[in-house]
Amino acid sequence: MRRSFLRIASLALLLPFASCSMMKDSTPHTTNNFPKLSLEAHRGGRGLYPEESIAAMKNAIDLPRVTTLEMDCHITKDLKVVVFHDDYLNPKFVLKPDGSEIPEKDKSLKIYSMLYQDLIKYDIGSKFYKEFPHQKKQVTYISKLADLIDSTEAYASQKRKAPMFYNIEVKSKEGKDGVYHPKVEEFVDLMVQVIIDKKIAPRTVIQSFDSRAIKYLHKAYPQLKVSYLIDANYTKNIQETIADLGFVPFIISPHFKIVTDDFVKQCHKENIKVIPWTVNSSNEIQRLQNLNVDGIISDYPDLF
């Protein structure tokens, strides 16, 4: 009952955007026109600033070629939508409220098992992160999606002539409902509600590796753009992927290593955009652009 109410309310709020999102507009970077080349700061650009943080997003906004802020969402125990990638507090870069380290192999601090008021006491930005040694270190806390959007929208209005686009991931996994997140439909409903409330729906793509989330998004919120994420081990061709989903997604977002000229051509033939992840070298960025991809997702958005 609760999920049905959320979906009906969300659809009602989304209706005013429907005609806008379908309008044709030749002006680049408007609310109604997806970027010709979507250059995306992965997790805000975690090679430069603490990942998924408001500071990272603001830094990405300062980089003139970045068009899109890429981020991930989880749900807390009290059903707050938060911006974070891992389904637990990762000891590699998270510190306890008292500043001490979480044991290296400890994965017990699950986002879905914690209240937001407790979650925000953990520092995700001060600890040295060996995978990203040049990342700027500063005390940083996990943000609610609503708060992050408020901050990025306000900052972009000061720094940009046009607003930013968003690529937001549903971090659900088949078989993990009720363990790492609520049922996938409720997860999607909660996230979409924030996106609609903050009036960024026409500028937002929702992505996921979880085909259940992608299928539900298409069914429940057909006005929204969706992107299907696939990893380096994915073996289905484009036609098989469309058949499996039951519709043609706006974007297929593959691991960059599996992107070939033929892959891009197959997608474009079906009117699907190709936006590879996560591309962290200038040479690879150039290779992919030469293949005519529709965007790039990078931890180092200063390479664009």
VOGU-3710 file (C-alpha; in Angstrom, 3 decimals, decimal comma):
1> mrrsflrias> 0,000/0,000/0,000  2,748/2,429/0,962  4,667/1,791/-2,282  1,538/2,296/-4,389  0,838/5,596/-2,664  4,389/6,774/-3,255  4,276/5,827/-6,926  0,913/7,522/-7,525  2,098/10,674/-5,780  5,334/10,626/-7,756
11> lalllpfasc> 3,549/10,195/-11,064  1,264/13,110/-10,253  4,254/15,317/-9,531  6,068/14,093/-12,625  3,244/14,899/-15,048  4,140/18,616/-15,317  7,602/17,555/-16,517  6,380/15,062/-19,089  5,722/17,519/-21,892  8,942/19,380/-21,110
21> smmkdstpht> 11,076/16,242/-21,233  9,656/15,300/-24,624  10,175/18,709/-26,225  12,792/19,066/-28,928  15,342/21,762/-28,250  18,482/22,348/-30,291  20,130/24,558/-27,662  22,926/22,631/-25,901  22,806/22,133/-22,138  19,202/23,200/-21,626
31> tnnfpklsle> 16,860/21,378/-19,277  15,195/19,724/-22,264  18,233/18,614/-24,217  20,643/15,918/-23,106  24,289/16,936/-23,635  25,694/16,010/-27,036  28,685/14,603/-25,135  27,897/13,886/-21,499  31,120/14,362/-19,545  30,461/12,946/-16,104
41> ahrggrglyp> 32,272/13,295/-12,790  32,189/9,764/-11,352  31,042/9,895/-7,725  31,651/13,623/-8,091  35,214/13,022/-9,264  36,685/10,853/-6,534  40,195/11,115/-7,892  40,149/14,750/-6,796  37,817/15,040/-3,767  36,159/12,652/-1,278
51> eesiaamkna> 33,733/10,549/-3,265  30,008/11,280/-3,335  30,532/14,469/-1,331  29,045/17,918/-1,853  32,613/19,254/-2,062  33,379/16,847/-4,929  30,233/17,886/-6,787  31,076/21,570/-6,400  34,600/20,947/-7,662  33,126/19,186/-10,709
61> idlprvttle> 30,859/22,164/-11,331  33,977/24,362/-11,346  35,387/22,296/-14,230  33,882/23,894/-17,347  33,716/20,769/-19,536  31,834/18,665/-16,999  28,155/18,478/-17,945  26,909/15,834/-15,539  27,238/14,885/-11,876  27,308/11,110/-11,399
71> mdchitkdlk> 26,437/9,618/-8,009  25,009/6,584/-6,204  22,212/6,214/-3,692  21,359/3,951/-0,792  18,478/3,900/1,695  18,932/4,158/5,466  17,010/2,277/8,125  14,711/5,286/8,528  14,198/5,423/4,737  16,341/8,450/3,970
81> vvvfhddyln> 17,883/8,523/0,495  21,619/9,075/0,931  24,464/9,568/-1,522  27,016/6,789/-1,078  28,388/3,995/-3,248  29,085/1,027/-0,992  26,312/-0,749/0,893  28,457/-0,574/4,045  30,871/1,951/5,558  34,078/1,057/3,755
91> pkfvlkpdgs> 37,120/0,859/6,077  39,361/1,973/3,191  38,269/5,578/3,601  35,721/5,858/6,440  36,558/6,808/10,025  34,474/6,231/13,148  32,835/9,201/14,915  35,735/9,311/17,399  38,257/9,457/14,530  39,468/5,873/14,946
101> eipekdkslk> 39,663/3,432/12,050  37,166/0,724/11,229  38,846/-2,729/11,168  40,009/-3,471/7,642  37,733/-6,449/7,017  34,705/-5,087/8,874  31,677/-4,843/6,566  29,083/-4,912/9,345  28,181/-1,214/9,236  25,498/-1,490/6,585
111> iysmlyqdli> 23,853/1,703/5,366  20,418/0,071/5,418  20,805/-0,971/9,071  21,676/2,536/10,303  19,610/5,602/11,136  20,683/8,700/9,260  21,341/10,560/12,528  24,000/7,937/13,321  25,335/7,579/9,792  26,314/11,240/9,496
121> kydigskfyk> 28,686/10,953/12,438  31,171/8,975/10,303  33,882/10,888/8,427  34,286/9,787/4,798  36,877/12,344/3,709  39,827/12,643/6,096  41,480/9,236/5,872  44,207/8,733/3,262  42,778/6,627/0,436  45,609/4,763/-1,265
131> efphqkkqvt> 43,617/4,122/-4,468  43,318/7,892/-4,910  46,470/9,378/-3,384  45,898/12,891/-4,756  42,385/13,187/-3,402  41,960/16,370/-1,361  41,434/15,372/2,266  38,872/17,084/4,451  36,285/16,165/7,062  33,263/15,016/5,070
141> yiskladlid> 29,934/13,432/5,949  27,375/11,410/3,997  24,670/13,656/2,569  21,020/13,046/1,928  20,282/13,222/-1,783  17,879/16,109/-1,214  20,526/18,171/0,581  23,179/17,439/-2,024  20,857/18,528/-4,830  20,001/21,742/-2,976
151> steayasqkr> 23,714/22,519/-2,652  24,684/21,658/-6,221  21,740/23,505/-7,738  22,530/26,652/-5,750  26,246/26,458/-6,545  25,689/25,811/-10,252  23,331/28,787/-10,460  26,223/30,970/-9,314  28,937/29,338/-11,413  27,200/28,246/-14,608
161> kapmfyniev> 25,090/29,828/-17,323  23,027/26,625/-17,503  22,159/24,003/-14,871  23,895/20,668/-14,426  22,633/17,264/-15,490  22,512/14,323/-13,070  23,219/10,605/-13,445  22,005/8,862/-10,285  22,377/5,159/-9,609  19,994/2,846/-7,789
171> kskegkdgvy> 22,424/0,646/-5,818  20,190/-2,392/-5,549  21,178/-6,008/-6,111  19,008/-8,982/-6,918  18,759/-11,236/-3,883  19,656/-8,442/-1,442  16,202/-6,923/-0,883  15,596/-6,562/2,842  19,316/-7,014/3,563  21,165/-4,110/1,942
181> hpkveefvdl> 18,151/-2,126/0,799  14,352/-2,201/0,770  12,447/-3,944/-2,011  13,653/-2,573/-5,307  10,322/-0,907/-6,115  10,329/0,986/-2,816  13,994/1,924/-3,325  13,170/3,406/-6,728  10,040/5,172/-5,458  11,922/6,840/-2,611
191> mvqviidkki> 14,716/8,028/-4,897  12,447/9,246/-7,674  10,347/11,155/-5,150  13,392/13,240/-4,207  14,292/13,854/-7,849  10,759/15,046/-8,584  10,501/17,139/-5,414  13,741/18,912/-6,327  12,500/19,558/-9,886  15,519/18,028/-11,635
201> aprtviqsfd> 13,657/15,181/-13,380  14,101/16,559/-16,932  17,870/16,752/-16,329  18,271/13,388/-14,664  19,166/9,906/-15,875  18,612/7,041/-13,444  21,010/4,138/-13,871  21,436/0,694/-12,368  23,121/-2,671/-12,881  19,937/-4,202/-11,487
211> sraikylhka> 17,648/-4,947/-14,436  14,713/-5,129/-12,001  15,201/-1,461/-11,157  15,506/-0,510/-14,821  12,343/-2,425/-15,771  10,373/-0,950/-12,869  11,538/2,577/-13,690  10,386/2,194/-17,286  7,008/0,841/-16,201  6,291/3,215/-13,329
221> ypqlkvsyli> 8,016/6,376/-14,559  8,145/6,214/-18,373  8,942/9,937/-18,634  12,307/9,442/-16,921  15,494/8,585/-18,800  17,132/5,302/-17,774  20,589/3,873/-18,246  21,432/0,188/-18,004  24,873/-0,423/-16,521  26,816/-3,478/-17,669
231> danytkniqe> 30,158/-4,787/-16,469  33,199/-6,161/-18,280  31,842/-9,735/-18,095  28,584/-8,945/-19,854  28,043/-11,267/-22,817  24,632/-10,445/-24,308  24,483/-8,478/-27,535  22,379/-5,336/-27,880  19,357/-7,107/-29,349  19,399/-9,670/-26,524
241> tiadlgfvpf> 19,696/-6,876/-23,980  16,667/-5,057/-25,408  14,701/-8,300/-25,434  15,644/-8,984/-21,806  14,637/-5,509/-20,641  11,510/-5,429/-22,761  12,181/-1,910/-24,023  14,931/0,242/-25,526  16,818/2,102/-22,777  17,925/5,690/-23,270
251> iisphfkivt> 21,534/4,722/-22,441  23,606/1,588/-22,112  26,576/2,300/-19,872  29,277/-0,371/-20,293  32,633/-0,943/-18,666  35,002/0,922/-20,970  37,036/-2,197/-21,801  34,193/-3,818/-23,738  33,425/-0,784/-25,908  34,299/-1,378/-29,546
261> ddfvkqchke> 33,357/0,321/-32,785  30,807/-2,421/-33,448  29,307/-2,091/-29,960  28,756/1,647/-30,444  27,284/1,149/-33,914  24,891/-1,526/-32,670  23,655/0,779/-29,918  23,305/3,780/-32,206  21,367/1,664/-34,692  18,807/1,103/-31,923
271> nikvipwtvn> 18,925/4,800/-30,941  20,691/3,974/-27,657  23,383/6,271/-26,292  26,684/4,767/-25,095  28,358/6,222/-22,004  31,287/4,078/-20,760  32,579/3,895/-17,200  35,080/4,471/-15,515  37,655/6,031/-17,828  40,718/7,412/-16,076
281> ssneiqrlqn> 43,336/8,107/-18,732  43,571/10,726/-21,453  44,478/8,103/-24,053  41,430/5,973/-23,249  39,160/9,008/-23,241  40,426/9,899/-26,712  40,022/6,315/-27,975  36,419/6,238/-26,886  35,633/9,652/-28,296  37,065/8,448/-31,610
291> lnvdgiisdy> 34,487/5,635/-31,469  31,751/8,260/-31,243  30,513/7,438/-27,749  27,903/9,762/-26,261  29,685/10,441/-22,999  32,480/9,511/-20,610  32,354/8,768/-16,878  35,644/9,459/-15,080  37,085/9,659/-11,580  39,282/12,445/-12,969
301> pdlf> 36,951/14,957/-14,620  39,872/17,379/-14,939  41,043/15,153/-17,842  38,097/16,184/-20,025
//
